[in-house]
Amino acid sequence: MEKSATQWYTTEGMTFGVSTTMAMPERKLVRIQEKGQVTLPAEVRRKLGLKKGDLVTVEATEDGVVIMPQEVVAMKALNRIGELLREKGLTLEELIESGRQERTTLIEELYGIPKDKQGE
């Protein structure tokens, strides 16, 4: 659903309008069942590509509840990790190498396997 509005201005004897269009969220009313279950309307499930058994994240906000497909949550997390890497001046390759070094150290400390014997 879209909402359009036109603001009219008059200057130097001329009148002109500026039109804006905003996408309005489509709200659906659903009922909470006995055990707290909520059925998402078919139109919403289709729009989000959700099917039976899919995982979603439910988040309470100041304005209400946000339900997001798990893929969206994962992508947001990956994007945030990317932002943090850029802020720190690290590349993905550097992060991976750091993880490899940490793993090598842990294997040596926990299992006594020296670095030169790991990976055999």
Secondary structure, 3 states (H helix, E strand, C coil): CEEEEEEEEEECCEEEEEEEEEECCCCCCCCCCCCCCCCCCHHHHHHHCCCCCCCEEEEEECCEEEEEEHHHHHHHHHHHHHHHHHHHCCCHHHHHHHHHHHHHHHHHHHHCCCHHHCCC
